Amino acid sequence: MGHSTLEDTIAAAARKLDLMAAQTAQKIRQAGRRPTVDPNETLSRLRALAAEILATADRSTDGDDPEGVAMAELFQALDEWIERGGFLPAPWLEAITS
């Protein structure tokens, strides 16, 4: 069996998230509530996925998915920026203040 490519890793992670989202949405519908987002859980999952994408890209000898790697790098940069006290992106700040 060959090495897993970054594209395979991203696809597998996306399938897992899709399944989890579908299961959660079904539970919420059964309970009669509107779907909601848990920002803390979402952030935790995004951090884990970004780290996994970048770790796989570092180990990969195959062609990487440049868009997936760029997205992971941009997410990590934004996350670190906000954690260090940087300002929120304008659309988020406007949503909070309006």
N, C-alpha and C positions, 0 to 999 in steps of 0.2 A: 504494500500500500504506500503511495507516495505522500509527500508532504502536503499538508493542507494549505491552500492558497489563501491570501487575504480575502479574496472574493468569496471563497467557501465559508470562511469564518464569519464574514458579514452576513451572508445569506442565512447561515445557521442561526446567528443571533437574531436576525430579523424574524425568522420563523418562530423562534421561541417567544419573542416579544408579541408577535401577532397572536399566537395561541393564548398567551397570558392575558392579553387585552380582550380577546374574544370571550374567554372564560370569565373575566371580571365583569365585562359588560352584560353577559348573560345573568350572572348573579345579581347585578344591580337591577336589571329589568325585572327579574323574578321578585325582587324585594319592592318593586314599584317606585324606585328612585331614579332620578336622572344620573347619568354617569358623571363622575367627578374625577379630578386629577389630584393625586397626592404629590405635591411638589417635592417633598423630601424623598419619597421613593423614586420619583422620576429622575431627580438629580443623582441619586445613588446609582440607578441603572445606567444613566448617561455616562457617569464617570467610569463605571466598570467597562462599558462597551468601548469607550474611547481608549482606555488603557489596553484592552484586549486587541483592538484594531492596530494600535501603534506597536504593541509587543509582537504581534504576528508579522507586521510589516518589517520590523527589525530582523526577525528570524527568517523571513521569506527569501528564497533565491529566485522565485518566480516573479513575474511582473506584478507589481502592486496595483491596487485600485487607487489611482491618484486622487479621485474625488473623495473616496472614503477616508483616506489618510488625511487629506486636507481638512475635511469636516472634523475629524477627531482632533487634529492639531488646533483648529480654530476654537472648537468647544473648550479644550483644555486651557487655551490662552484666555478666553473670556471668563471661564470659571476662576482661574488664578487671579485675574484682574479684579473681579468682584470680591473675592475673598480677601484681597489685600486692601480693600477699601475703595476701589475704583468705582466710578459712577455706573449706574445701570444704563443699558441702551435706551435711547430716547423713546421708542415705542413702549417699553416696559414702564419707564418713569411716567410717561403720559397716562398710561392706563391706571397707574396708582394714584396720580394726582387729579384725575378728572372725575 
